[in-house]
Amino acid sequence: MGYWRDLVYEDTIVTDHEYFSLPDGAESLMAATIDDSTTQIRSLWHDYRITGSGSSSSGDGPDPRYGVVDDGYAPSIIDLDRSKQYKLYARPLKEGATVPDCGRVIVSYLNPDGELGAEIFQLDESVAMVGANSDATRITSIVFESVPFDVKIVAVDTDDVGTVDFAADSEDWSSGVILTLARGEGNQVARYRRLRLSNPRNVAKSVRLLMKRNFTPLQSVQDIVHLGNLNAIKHGLLGFIAEDNADVERANYHWGVCRLLLEEEMDAHRGSARPTVKFQPAGAGAMSVPNLM
């Protein structure tokens, strides 16, 4: 197990928020540069334990010394501005195409009063888009059910609806007034790995990412197989065979190796966000000595 060449890849995103979400095919972040400057990747533990902020609600992001903070998972790529109202649309992933003629997408959200609501996009017509009125201010979940190919859920500020041409071949769909919330197909719940960075002035920052690939279920013979933790599967099968042969000692050996390999896989899932140990030789309250290794 390890970060094999086939399991990592690069990508670049631009964000003017105090956070960004990893692309669909990424499981974890291994390394990153912000505006061509190297940065460290920290766990959420740092934001709570060291400075006590633990939240991006102020809009400033984490302490700049931390670089990037792993913020866990979010139901959408981007958050909606709670001071605005939006209309939600289901769109084909490729411009000029049509949405599927079957399946549905369920978007659950909180409205300005904090009440739970939902919009259901029934994809039963070959049209360029499916729209729904909504007073969503915070997305809680986006669920794709039996959607045969990729669609995306987008949000448009109701004040900007008049400036958007909703024709199928409109270039305005790629403009800044359109917010892509999620992309998906088949049966899945949208989930995006969210990371925060210091951006108090909300300026555009270019973030280059080195990421570990996410597990992708094979659905056709043309799908690319990215080699993963094959050794864990091998030792698991050998453990089963040893158990069937009543060889307890050999079965315990293979299951032990399998457990260690799965722990390494979990370590890879965490990415490069690592807690940093600090030493306080003079006791609590005194200046700590950071672990620089």
C-alpha positions, 0 to 999 in steps of 0.5 A: 500500500502506498501513494502509487503513481496511479492513485494520485493526480493533479488539478488546479482550482480557483476560489474566492471563498475561504474554502474549497471542495475537492473534485468528484474523483478525489478522496483526500489531499496529499499536498497543495500550493496556494498562488504558487506558494507551498502550504501545510495541510492541517486537521480540523483538530488544529483549528479547535485545539490551538486557536479555538476558532473551529469555524469559518462563520466569520468569513476569515478562514483558519489562522494563516499559519495553518495553511489549509485545514481539512473541514470534513465533508459537505453536501455541496461544492459551494455554500449558498449566500444566506442573505440571498434567495435562489432558484434551483435547476437540474442541468445536463453536465455538458452544455447543449445536451438534455437531462435524462428522461428518467430518475430524479434528484432530491435537494433538501435544504433549510429555508430562512426560518430554519425549516426543512424543505425539499425540491424534487427534480423528476427527470422524465422529459427530454428537456434542456433543464428542469427548474424549481422555485426554492427559498433554500439558504442552506443545502443539507443533502442532494440525493441522486436516484436512478439517474442514468448519466451525469447531471448537475444541480445549479443555483441562480440568485433570483435577482440575477434570473433576468440576466440569464438566458435559459436556452439549452445552448446558452453560454450564460450558464457558465457565467459567474451568476450560476453556482454549481452545487453538485454533480452525480449519476446513478444512485448516490448521495452528494458528498464533497471533501471541504477544506478551508484556507485563509482568505479574509478579503475574498480575493481569487486564489489559485490552488494547485492540488495533489490528490489521491483518487477516490474509489470508483465502482466499475460500471462498464468494460470501458471503465479504467481500473486504478490499482488500489489496496490489492494486498488487503483483498489478497490476504482477506481471501487467504484468511477465508480459505484458511478458516474453511480449512480449519487452520486457525493459526494461518487465518489469524496471520492473514487477518492480522496483515489485512488489518494493518493494510486497511489501517494504512488505507485509512491513513491514506484517506486522511491525506496529509492532514496530521496533528502536530505534537507540541511540548510544554517542558515548563508545564501548562500555560507556558510557551510550547515547543512545536514538533518540527519533524 
